[in-house]
Amino acid sequence: GPNPNKELRKKWQEESKAKYGLTKEQIRTFKDQLEDLKKVKQSEKMEQVLSYSLQLDSMGKPELVELLKKLRGNLKILTKDLVLSEAAPEPAVASVPEVSTK
C-alpha cells in the first residue's frame, strides 16, 4: 500500500470514525451506565463491610482496625458523591487520625 503521510492517515482516521465510531449520545449513555454500575458496586461493597459488623464480638484488634479503615473509606466516597450530587461545597469534617495496629 501507499506510504501513509499526514493527510492519508487523517483520511483513514475519519473513515474509521465514520464506520466504527460512537455517536455522542451513545457515549453519554455508556458513561451514565458506567456511573450507575459504579454506584451499585459501591453499594455492594458497603453492604459487605456492614455485614462484618455482625461479627464484632469475635473480631480481634487487627480485624476491627481494618473494618474501621474500610468504613472510613466508604464514608469518604459517600460524602464525595453526596457533595457532587448536590453541587454544594464539601462539608467541614474533622480529620480522623490513622490508627496504629501495633
TAFENJO-V231989 format. One record per residue. N is the residue number from 1. RES is the residue in one letter. PHI is phi in radians with two decimals (NA if undefined). OMEGA is omega in degrees with one decimal (NA if undefined). NEAR is the number of other C-alpha atoms within 8 Angstrom. Layout:
((N;RES;PHI;OMEGA;NEAR) (N;RES;PHI;OMEGA;NEAR))
This chain:
((1;G;NA;-179.4;2) (2;P;-1.22;176.2;3) (3;N;-1.26;-174.3;4) (4;P;-1.27;174.0;7) (5;N;-1.72;-175.5;6) (6;K;-1.00;-177.6;6) (7;E;-1.18;-179.1;7) (8;L;-1.18;177.5;8) (9;R;-1.10;179.4;9) (10;K;-1.10;179.0;8) (11;K;-1.09;179.8;8) (12;W;-1.11;178.8;8) (13;Q;-1.11;179.3;8) (14;E;-1.11;178.4;8) (15;E;-1.10;179.6;8) (16;S;-1.14;178.6;9) (17;K;-1.10;179.6;9) (18;A;-1.15;-176.2;7) (19;K;-1.42;-172.3;6) (20;Y;-2.01;-173.1;6) (21;G;-1.25;177.9;7) (22;L;-1.74;175.7;7) (23;T;-1.35;178.5;6) (24;K;-1.07;179.1;6) (25;E;-1.14;177.8;6) (26;Q;-1.11;179.2;8) (27;I;-1.09;179.2;9) (28;R;-1.08;178.5;8) (29;T;-1.07;179.8;8) (30;F;-1.15;177.6;8) (31;K;-1.12;177.9;8) (32;D;-1.10;178.2;8) (33;Q;-1.10;178.8;8) (34;L;-1.14;177.7;8) (35;E;-1.08;177.6;8) (36;D;-1.08;179.0;8) (37;L;-1.11;178.2;8) (38;K;-1.05;179.8;8) (39;K;-1.12;178.3;8) (40;V;-1.10;-179.9;8) (41;K;-1.11;177.8;8) (42;Q;-1.11;179.3;9) (43;S;-1.13;178.1;8) (44;E;-1.08;179.4;8) (45;K;-1.10;179.6;8) (46;M;-1.14;178.1;10) (47;E;-1.08;178.2;8) (48;Q;-1.11;179.7;8) (49;V;-1.12;-179.7;11) (50;L;-1.15;178.1;8) (51;S;-1.15;176.6;8) (52;Y;-1.13;-175.4;9) (53;S;-1.11;178.3;7) (54;L;-1.22;-175.9;6) (55;Q;-1.92;-174.7;8) (56;L;-1.01;-176.4;8) (57;D;-1.10;-177.4;4) (58;S;-1.64;-177.5;5) (59;M;-1.56;173.9;8) (60;G;-1.54;-177.6;6) (61;K;-1.02;-179.8;7) (62;P;-1.05;179.6;7) (63;E;-1.18;178.4;8) (64;L;-1.13;178.6;10) (65;V;-1.10;179.2;10) (66;E;-1.11;177.5;8) (67;L;-1.07;178.3;10) (68;L;-1.08;178.0;8) (69;K;-1.08;179.7;8) (70;K;-1.13;179.1;9) (71;L;-1.09;178.9;10) (72;R;-1.12;177.7;8) (73;G;-1.09;178.6;8) (74;N;-1.15;178.0;10) (75;L;-1.11;176.9;8) (76;K;-1.07;-179.5;8) (77;I;-1.11;-179.8;8) (78;L;-1.10;179.3;8) (79;T;-1.09;179.2;9) (80;K;-1.08;179.7;9) (81;D;-1.09;179.6;8) (82;L;-1.11;-179.8;8) (83;V;-1.11;-179.5;12) (84;L;-1.17;-177.6;8) (85;S;-1.24;179.3;6) (86;E;-1.61;-178.4;6) (87;A;0.93;179.3;6) (88;A;-2.02;177.2;6) (89;P;-1.12;-179.3;5) (90;E;-1.11;-178.8;7) (91;P;-1.19;179.0;5) (92;A;-1.31;-179.1;4) (93;V;-2.16;177.7;4) (94;A;-1.14;-179.2;4) (95;S;-1.28;179.3;4) (96;V;-1.74;-178.9;4) (97;P;-1.18;176.5;4) (98;E;-1.15;-178.7;4) (99;V;-1.70;178.8;5) (100;S;-1.40;179.3;4) (101;T;-1.71;-178.0;6) (102;K;-1.28;NA;2))
